[in-house]
Amino acid sequence: MTDLAGNRSRADAPEAQCILPGKVECLRWVALGKDATEIAAILNISPHTTRDYLKSVHYKLDCVSSAQAVTKAIRLGLLTL
C-alpha cells in the first residue's frame, strides 16, 4: 500500500510481509507480558511451537530479543498496544 506521495506504508515493509499472523499473535502476547507456556495455553499450541514462532519472528525482524522484536514490530505497524 502506498500513500499519495508514493511511499510504502510500514506494514508493507518486507519484514512485515513475511511474518504469518499466528507468529504476530505470539509476539503480541509477549508484549503483554506472557511467557511461552502461557502463550501456548492461550493459543492452544505447544510451548515448543510458541518458542519456534518467536525464534522465527526474531530472525525475520533481525532481532536478538523479544523486547527488541516487540519494539520493531510496533514501529513497523505489526503490533499496536
Summary of the structure (lengths in Angstrom):
residues: 81
radius of gyration: 13.2
end to end distance: 22.2
largest distance: 44.6
contacts: 219
relative contact order: 0.19
helix: 63%
strand: 2%
